[in-house]
Amino acid sequence: MATSVPPSAGFPVTVSMLPPLERFVTELQDIWDSHRLTNAGPKVQAFESALRDRLGTSHCLTFCNGGAALLAGIAALKLEGEVVTTPFTFPGTTHCLALNRLTPVFADVDPVTYNLDPAAIEAAITPRASAILAVHVFGNPCDVEAIEEIACRRGLKVIYDGAHAFGVRVRGKNLADYGDVQMFSFNATKLLTTGEGGCLVYKDATLEDDLRRLRRWGMLEEGDVTMPGANAMLSEIHAALGICNLEQLEEERRQRQQVVAAYREHLAGLRGVELPSEPSEVEPALTYFVVRITPEFGCSRDALLQRLRDQGVLARRYFYPLCSRLPCYSHLPGAEPGATPQAVRIAEEVISLPLYGGLGSAGAEQVCQIIATAQADR
Ligand SMILES: *Cc1c(COP(=O)(O)O)cnc(C)c1O
């Protein structure tokens, strides 16, 4: 049974999934027996193999976190110039471009999926563009077919930040099938977690050596250093946690599905609360449950957030402010006032409600009651 029991007081935005401790100890026993802690040992290899099976991909390497995986994935593509990307994401997405000395160019998003709008991508492409970096925000799939078509026609690489999208399928096809490279995060706030961790899936098998070198100080074997690299390896202990958590992912998903159903039921009638879209062809991520508080609600998103916090519900503004509003990126193309009106509005209205298996439908109902009372009292 998944043990996502909430801490005693209130409702955090999420509670990390953990395996039964006895199960984890059996994995640790192997590590204690072998004294092998890192350098892509048996646990990392077993976890990578399980990830390949799960994602239906032949190429997948783990990293010490999702950010490191994305940094390495971008570096391995050897890009130059500009990369068209979304402003509505976690700052880490944009940082991975900047740290690779690429220029982010922000394009607007779709008002329903919150993901890059293909028409806006097209309009943002200049002769300096070398790639598109799209994010499946909250696990909502990007318009992957349209992005692939644009990239193909304009000669661009496609990078996906799939931090929220582990296991998401569209029309039966895993999202891991798309993009030249794609990152999944196993951070403690994500559905599948190793504490810190992440992986990169990639299409071109010839990237593997560079990715391994980027992950281990530029070397494949000790002493053979051919390029600069960092240490971005996942440890055996983290991989062991991933192996255990994969075993109970379905159970956690089943519980989260009930929480989401309860949210949808109890928020459905509330004026000014826009529920996330649920396209029938998508098997959802269940990483976040994000609603929009529109002006019809009667009090501001931030006032509601405060009210929730006062009552122990630690809802969050995922994602606010836009990356294009951060002082380090506000000079970039697409950051001008009025350039991305949909993204601006979405960032002002979103609120991420607690989502974890242990919340249960009763917990979700309690959160909904606080929201309903906030509206009635305003
Ligand atoms: C969590 C997250 C990351 C970073 O992943 P880490 O594993 O924490 O490094 C990057 N992008 C997005 C959109 C995220 O939510």
The ligand as a Gaussian input file, in Angstrom:
#p B3LYP/6-31G(d) Opt

LIG

0 1
 C       10.236000      20.275000     -10.899000
 C       10.474000      20.956000     -12.199000
 C       11.745000      21.058000     -12.772000
 C       12.997000      20.665000     -12.050000
 O       13.077000      19.344000     -11.729000
 P       14.071000      18.927000     -10.531000
 O       13.991000      17.435000     -10.552000
 O       13.526000      19.530000      -9.286000
 O       15.413000      19.427000     -10.878000
 C       11.871000      21.594000     -14.037000
 N       10.808000      22.023000     -14.718000
 C        9.564000      21.966000     -14.195000
 C        8.424000      22.449000     -15.017000
 C        9.359000      21.459000     -12.908000
 O        8.145000      21.469000     -12.372000

